[in-house]
Amino acid sequence: MTRLKDKFALITGGSSGIGLETARQFLAEGATVAITGRNAQALEQAGRELGDRAWLIRSDAGDVASQQALARQLAERWPRLDVLFANAGDVTHLPLEDWTAGTWDRLMDINLKGPFFLIQSVLSLLANPSSVIVCGSTSAHIGLPQSSAYAASKAGLLSLARTLSGELAARGIRVNGLSPGPTETPALGKLGLPAAQQDAMRAQIRELVPIGRMGTPWELARAAVFLASDESRFVVGTELLVDGGVANL
Ligand SMILES: NC(=O)c1ccc[n+]([C@@H]2O[C@H](COP(=O)([O-])OP(=O)(O)OC[C@H]3O[C@@H](n4cnc5c(N)ncnc54)[C@H](OP(=O)(O)O)[C@@H]3O)[C@@H](O)[C@H]2O)c1
């Protein structure tokens, strides 16, 4: 379990779901790990689960100044950054008529603008070689109702994996997208739906997946370990879909 030995890894949105499980697996593979989140209690809870080796940082992924402050914090304590997993995401789904400029801006700030300026902010710290992973979504490839703004943000983020790889490959920095399909995480509970509606939505989501079930954070984290490790050193500017076949079948 040393696939990430000697690597310094930052995971945004590491206090829950896919980010938290990825932090667990990165630590198990020998990495030094920092996780971010907004909610102090959730971070502390994650810290209790991950143990002393995880560095907990309160930071809002949707705020550019916070990304710059985060990069400064890392630079003060770490000699370099080998892995950045920009995982924090706003999963708001709404009918077209319910979006406002405010909810649109907030989602884009967290899902697209924040990750872009985080990569810019940590650029001087990124090692050669290093791996940047942005969390996309299978939704960027399908026409799921109510996912318009969310899917657009993820499509933009996946585009950054290509363009920034083109720009940064000469510096040894690979940027790739990791795109989950429907995955069992606390995210579904954050949509503000009553329990009965949540269950109905889960059933609908399962139907969407060709292999007939939702994915697990463990399955996504295995893919994140691969993209973070040198085993994927020839994987550059692309997207790894871990979605039970949603986008392609
Ligand atoms: N679950 C799925 O079915 C699915 C499918 C496709 C893609 N994804 C993507 O996978 C990623 C992780 O989702 P998940 O399902 O693991 O969700 P989750 O369990 O709700 O975890 C989200 C994490 O991100 C953090 N976060 C959210 N907004 C943040 C912000 N502005 N600043 C800092 N941290 C923030 C949350 O902590 P705080 O709220 O405390 O900040 C939490 O730690 C997201 O990018 C999501 O779009 C998920």
The ligand as an ORCA input file, in Angstrom:
! r2SCAN-3c Opt
* xyz 0 1
  N     -22.737     11.584     -5.553
  C     -22.970     11.553     -6.851
  O     -23.900     10.871     -7.333
  C     -22.107     12.334     -7.806
  C     -22.266     12.119     -9.192
  C     -21.463     12.822    -10.069
  C     -20.542     13.735     -9.589
  N     -20.419     13.929     -8.231
  C     -19.429     14.906     -7.800
  O     -18.611     14.345     -6.807
  C     -18.099     15.371     -5.959
  C     -18.267     14.966     -4.508
  O     -19.656     14.769     -4.267
  P     -20.205     13.802     -3.120
  O     -21.335     13.047     -3.709
  O     -19.094     13.082     -2.454
  O     -20.856     14.910     -2.145
  P     -20.909     15.052     -0.566
  O     -20.930     13.745      0.126
  O     -22.040     16.015     -0.333
  O     -19.524     15.772     -0.232
  C     -19.254     17.033     -0.733
  C     -18.023     17.571     -0.039
  O     -17.684     18.820     -0.642
  C     -17.662     19.813      0.354
  N     -18.055     21.084     -0.239
  C     -19.181     21.385     -0.919
  N     -19.150     22.669     -1.294
  C     -17.974     23.168     -0.846
  C     -17.370     24.422     -0.902
  N     -17.965     25.470     -1.493
  N     -16.158     24.585     -0.327
  C     -15.527     23.551      0.282
  N     -16.060     22.346      0.379
  C     -17.276     22.157     -0.173
  C     -18.612     19.327      1.440
  O     -18.326     19.868      2.704
  P     -19.118     21.188      3.265
  O     -20.509     21.135      2.723
  O     -19.009     21.107      4.729
  O     -18.352     22.314      2.703
  C     -18.243     17.833      1.423
  O     -17.038     17.616      2.104
  C     -18.850     16.648     -6.352
  O     -18.034     17.441     -7.194
  C     -20.048     16.135     -7.126
  O     -20.513     17.061     -8.083
  C     -21.177     13.259     -7.349
*
